[in-house]
Amino acid sequence: MTIQLHCFGESGNSYKAALALELSGLDWEPVFVDFFGGQARTPEWRAANPMGEAPLLVEGDFRLSQSGAIQQWITDRTGRFGGAGDDRYQVLRWVLWDNHKLSSVAGQTRFLMNFLPEAKRPAEVIAFLQGRLRAAYQTLDAHLAGRDWIVGDGPTNADLSCCGYLYYPEPFGFDRADWPAIDAWLDRIAALPGWKHPYDLMPGRPSDRGQ
């Protein structure tokens, strides 16, 4: 049975799950969620997905949201990306750090700067969030200095989670040139067999809405 991932291209959280599926070799297909058209707020979506989120993984009667949980499901299914031995706790630590310190802030900042009408973009809020992001970039860049991957000797869910928003072209206060260790790490991820840019891996991009 083909796994379905309900997702949309602009979603960095969807990308984390989609990239893990693609690199794992599992049989899957993306299903477009019209997030900007309000689909995630409809009663039908909430009935299938009470948290109202994307991504949503569906296999038969099984449904799972939250990108980190989906990544762990992929690990349990394939044995990949989870870390060896006690490294699995380090992988989990970085996935939780990313969700709290990096991706959540990057997602908010990118939305405010690019997907709101210009007149409604709150400059002070954006500046505050960008300050928090700089601290997160510093943490990640310092950790990656002198190592290829966040945990262990190969890519794990830590890498696939933390990279979720960092390939997007829309401005949100991240310039790869400012963070050389992150820049080199993103190149290593992009060189993995099967890697795709989020707008090539999932349906939906700003140009579809005339942006």
Buried (B, 14 or more C-beta within 10 A) or exposed (E): EEBBBBBBBBBBBBBBBBBBBBBBEBEBEBBBBBBBEEBBEEEEBEEBBEEBBBBBBBBEEEBBBBBBEBBBBBBEEBEBBBBEEEBBEBBBEBBEBBBEBBBBBBBBBBBBBBBEEEEEBEEEEBEEBBEBBBEBBEEBBEBBEEEEBBBBEEBBBBBBBBBBBBBBEBEBBBEBEEBEBBBEBBEBBEEBEEBBBBBEBBBBBBEBEEE
